[in-house]
Amino acid sequence: MTVRTRAAFFQQVSASLIVPLTFLPLAAILLALGTQLGIGPLEAAGLTLIRTWLPLFYGMGIAIGFTDGDGMATLTVAVGYLTMVTVAEQVAGDPLLNVGVLGGIVAGALMTWLYIRVRHVALPEYMAFFSGKRMGPLVGSLSGVGLGVVFGLFWPTFYHWIVTLGDWIYAAGGAGAFVYGGVLRLLIPTGLHHILMQLVDTQLGGWTDPNTGAMVAGEYIRFLHGDPSAGRLLSGFFLTLGFGPLGAALAITHEARPEQRRKVAGMMTTGALTAMVLGITEPVEFAYIFASPLLLGLHVVLSGLASLLGYILDIHLGGYALPMILINWHRQQNGWLLLPLGLIWTLLYYVSFRLVIRWKRPLILGQAVEESAADAGPQADGPPAEPVQPGGTPHDTAEPHQAGDSRARKILTALGGPENLVSLTACMTRLRLEVHDPEAVDEPALRQQGALGVVKSGAGVQVVIGAGVGEVLKVVQAEISKSMK
């Protein structure tokens, strides 16, 4: 596998691991309501979704991400995973064996790989019913037997190693929290931060649930199950994801050129609200991280300090955005400190970012001289151009569907046309592509259509759109279908 292909592969893995996050808030809500209101069925439903089925959902996410949502691929993973778990429990002699999210990912990767290789196989006429895609669940079940034997024999020892790793990281104390918080922000430009985050959230550390005797792994999963030691590594993230973007957005807006301030204010307001409500920080971060390594470095250090501070103050929280913090509030410890710390953190980002921008004047959002303004001459003092909001387009008097079609055509053209695309998927905030010619991707044109940033890594390209990326993917795929008719 070449470096270019490897980079695109890991970006696709990262996007696949996000799929289960779409249901985790629901599980947390059920668990919180059931616990607080004393409704046993709701609490049991939330716990079961997290404890029993979360690994399967991660495996299914792999299938969805690598086969563009092929339903038979997802069924293949489900059959293979359930077979694997049943066999592993019998081999290990432990009905409470928990293969964890890592087990689900391994099963998902193997079953998806097998499915891709058999879905076009043609069998003799008398076996034709099992040809092609229908062969997937068959090979999934058979391979699940072999994988179950392997997990039954080796997983208990491997799980012990994972628990030991968690103990070592916790023994590192604040230093471990600082490094973890900083590295996650450092990985933001690559989009690979989800891989590390999911490892910590779903695999790090071990705890035995006193009510069931089952082992539970993962910093966030243990927090939801009631482990009083969990959530300490996560507590500082809301400072970074909720309050940091607000301070940075205000600084970028106030330091923007006067003729661009209106546009920048609209974009940064949307970005800051998106970060606080959804925990999605890219709309603000991509305004500066590529144009100013100094601001990126400052962001990494402040993120590490936020995690360190949460650890030192013994704050235990679960969730990366305001709604999740509130849903999980019944399990928090010292969570009230978030409000005063958040105000301090907003001010810290605001002051430090303004000082750096004023000192270096990096060509971040709001600082570069716009060509339209530079070329306008005497008319440059007229009314400012209507802003392009993240995920939006300039005012268009056409019908909504016509404007959407027009935008899709422009985005597709900026990507080099349908003939330049090898693959096209999306994660929570980004279009993820593999292209034949990265140089054919027109970044300025994509920005005119609302893109917040473009990241190129060999044949892999990421176009940062924001929370509305799903709708953008839909219209672009529709446009590709039209162009192929």
QUIRADA-V307897 format. One record per helix or strand of 3 or more residues. SS is the DSSP state (H for helix, E for strand). FROM is the first residue (numbers start at 0). TO is the last residue. If there is no record, write none. Layout:
{{SS,FROM,TO} {SS,FROM,TO}}
This chain:
{{H,2,16} {H,20,36} {H,39,50} {H,53,66} {H,70,91} {H,99,117} {H,124,129} {H,131,170} {H,173,185} {H,187,189} {H,192,202} {E,205,207} {E,214,216} {H,218,224} {H,236,253} {H,257,277} {H,281,284} {H,292,311} {H,321,326} {H,328,330} {H,336,359} {H,370,374} {H,376,380} {H,399,413} {H,417,419} {E,420,425} {E,429,434} {H,437,439} {H,442,447} {E,452,456} {E,459,463} {H,468,483}}
